Amino acid sequence: MDNSRRSRKKGTKKKKHPLILLLIFLVGFAVAIYPLVSRYYYRIESNEVIKEFDETVSQMDKAELEERWRLAQAFNATLKPSEILDPFTEQEKKKGVSEYANMLKVHERIGYVEIPAIDQEIPMYVGTSEEILQKGAGLLEGASLPVGGENTHTVVTAHRGLPTAELFSQLDKMKKGDVFYLHVLDQVLAYQVDQILTVEPNDFEPVLIQHGEDYATLLTCTPYMINSHRLLVRGKRIPYTAPIAERNRAVRERGQFWLWLLLAALVMILVLSYGVYRHRRIVKGLEKQLEEHHVKG
């Protein structure tokens, strides 16, 4: 009797092992793919935001667009280049919605920044509050509005290391000669990287306006997840060449297709693995029933 009880207990324990292993696998798999899934969900959302922005701008009156652009240029002419603050201080993060660039806003956004070298298209908002930096890139208040022209220096900032969005996480991969684009209203401004610096948070000299120059700087925290310094990737304005930009976008879209395909394959492997596990459990159950029936018979 005791032997039979022991054997039943052992059998029960053995049955639990595959289920526990499966649960461990499922939890580990979910943890492993969460950043990938959440970041691609953000990419889908941001692509929809960008699409909505482009469609809205395309329906706007040409005269209105030109007037908005003129007002932004007039605003830039009034800037005091020394009045710039670190966007990642607690004080700046807690700021409300900035009103200083209303002439460029379309549904709260002023456009988007496109960075082919790190495969990013990020909606661009005005200001650097935490609310803004959690959903996209922010335009640094005190710097030039992104309309180009001599004596301008636009600064676009975004987070690194967010689990839900990649944003500027790979900004340190950029090299001199890379090109990024600022899409603002119906215009596209192209900038070629000519300087990459790591500076102290209170060192604003590299992002100040320089006489006669047309610059844009991408700003984020560094080192990754430590955030003690600031990474500045500066670009000098160059002519925008649409065919090259469209070709870069097509290459990125093909890359995204293969990544989605890989994710689908991983999910399919998981489903099939669970199916095989369930099938084996059923087969073992049937075999045991047959054995018991045979013994009783």
N, C-alpha and C positions, 0 to 999 in steps of 0.2 A: 504493500500500500504506500509506504513512505517513498519507495523508489519511484513509483508511478507519479506521486505528487511532485517529487524533485524534477522528474523528466518534464512534467507539464510546466513547472515554473521556468525551467531552462528554455523550453520552447517559447514561452511567453516573452522572456527576455530577448531571445534571438529575434523575435518578430518586431520588437521595438527598435532594434538597432538600425535597420534600413530607413525607417521613418525619421528617426532622429538625424541620421546622416543627410536625408533629403531636406529636412527643415534647416539644418546648418548650411547646406548648399544654397537653398533658396534665399536665406538671409544674407549670406555672403555675396551671392549674385546680385541681389537687390542693392546692397551697399555699394558694390563695385560699379554698377551701371547707373546709379542715381545721378552723379555729376554729368555723365554723358547725356542721359535722357533729359534732365532738367535744362541743360545748356542748349540742347537742340530744340526743346520746347520754347525756350526764350528766343532762339533764332527764328522759329516759325512766327512767334508773336511779333518780333521786331521787323521781320519781313512784311508782315501785314500792315504794321504802322507805317513803314516806309512806302509801301504801295499806296496806302490811303493818302499820305502826304503828297506823293507825285500826282495822283489823280486830282486832288483838290487844287494844287497849284496849276495844273494844266487847264482847269476851268476858270481860273482867275483872269480878270481883265488885264491886258498888257499894260495899259496906262497905270493901273494900280500897282502892278509889280515894279514898274520903273520908278514910281513915286516912293514906294517902300525902300527901294535900293538907294535912292537919292537921300532919303532921310537918314538911313544908316551911315552913309558916307559923311553926311554933315555931322552926325553924332561923333564919328571917329575923329573928326577934325578938332573936336573940343576936349579930347581926352588928355588927362595928365598922366604921363607914362609911369610915374613913380608910385601911383596909388594902386598897388596890387598886393593881395594877401594870399597866404597859403590856403588852398581850398580844402585841405584835409584836417584843419583844426576843428575842435568841437564847436566853437562859435560859428564858423562858416557852415558846418554841417546842419546846424539848427536853424539856419536862416529860412525864411519863407520863400515863396515864389518871387523871383526877381522881375521887376517891371521895366528894366532899362532898355530892353530890346524888343518892345512890343511891336515895332514896325516890321519885324521879321517873322513874327510868330504866325504859325498856321496850325490851329488846334493844339496850342501849347508848345508845339515844336518849331524849331527854326530850320530843320533839315536833318541831314545825317552825314556821318563821317564814314568814308569807305577806305579800307586799308587792305589792298590785295595781298601784301606780303604776309599778313597773318590771318587772311581770310575772314575779315570782319566788316560788317555794315551795321552801324550802331546809330539809333535815333539820337538826335542832338537837341538838348534843351537849354534854356537860359538859367544860369545859376549853378551852384555846386552844393545845394542842400543834400542831406542824406537821402531824402525821398527821391530826388532826381538821380543821384548816383547809384541807386539801387535798380533803376530801370533803364539807364542809358548813359550817354556822355553829357557833361555839362560845360557850358561856355563860361569861362572864368570872368567874373565881373571885374571891371577895371582895365581889362585888355580890350583890344580892338574887336568890333563886330566883324564877323566873317564875310566881308564884301570885297576884300582885297584893296589894292592901291598902294601908292607910296606912303611911307611913314605909318604902316600898320603892322601889328603883331597880334594875331588871334591865338588864344590858348584854349585848347579843348582838353578836358580832364575826365578820367573815368577810373573805376576801381580795378584792382587785380585780386584774384583769389576768391571771388564770390562763387559759392557752390552752384548757384542757379544761373549764372551767366558768365561767359568768358571775358567779354569786354576787352580791357587792355592787359589781360593776363600774359599774353605773349609779346607784349610791346618790346621787351628786351631782345627779341629775335630780329628786329628791324636793323637794316644796315644802311650806310650812306649810299645814296643813289636810288633807294626805294622811293616809290611815289605813292602819296595818299591824296584823297579827294574830299573836299567839303562841298556837299550838295546843299545849296541855300536858295530858297524860292525856285526860280527857273534857271539858276546859274550853277555851273560846276567849276570850282576853283581847284587847280592841280598844284601840288607842292612836292618838290623833290628833296629828300632828306640830305642835309649838308652838315648837320652837327648832332651828336648824341652825347649828352652830359648826365652825370649823377651829381646832385648838389644837396646841400643842407636845406631843410624845409623853409628857412627864412632867407634864402639866397634868391632874390628876384631879378638880379642883374641880367641873366641870360634870356628872360622873357619880356624884357622891356622893349619899347619901340626903338628902332635904330633908324637914323635919318636916311631917307631915300630907299629903304628896304620894304619888301612885302613878304612877311614871314607868317608861318603858322606853326605852333608847337603842340605836340601831344604830351600830356603830363600825367604821370601816375606815381604811386608809391613804389619804393624799392628798398632793400631786397624783398623778394617775394615772401609774403606772410610776416615779415618783420617790420617793414614800413618806416624805417628810421630816416630814409632819405627820399629824394624825388628824382625820378627818371624823366629827362626832357629829350624828346625827339623832335628836332626842329627841321622844318622844310622851307625851302625858298620857292617862291611862286614861279611856275613854268607854264607855257601854253598848254591848254587842255586839248588832248587828242582823243576824240570820241572812239574811233575804231579800236585803239589799244585798250581803252578802259572796258569796252564791251567784250573784247576778247578775254581779258582777265576775268570778267564776271562769268563768262561761259565756262572757263576752266574751273572756277570755284564751284559752279553749280554741278559740274560732272563729279567733282570730288565729293560733294555733299551726297549725291546719289549713291555712290559706292559706300559711304559711311552708313547711310540709312539701310542699304542692302545688308551690310555686315550686322547691324543691330537686329534686323529682321531674322537673319540666319541664327544669331545667338538665341533669340526668343524661340525660334522653331526647334533648335537643339534642346532647349529646356523643356518644351512641351513634349517632344518625342521621348526625352529621357524619363519624364514622369509617366508617359504612356507605357513605356517598356517596364518601368517599375511596377505599375498597376497590373500589367498583364502577368508579370511573374508572380505577383501576390495572388492573383486569381488562380493561376495554374497550380501554384503550391497548395492553395486551399482545396482545389478540386482533387489533387493527388492525395492529400491527407484524408479527405472524405472517402475516397475510393479505398484507401488502405484500411480505414476504420470499418468500412462496410465489409471489406474482404475478411478482416479479422473476426468480425461478428458473425459473418457467414460461415 
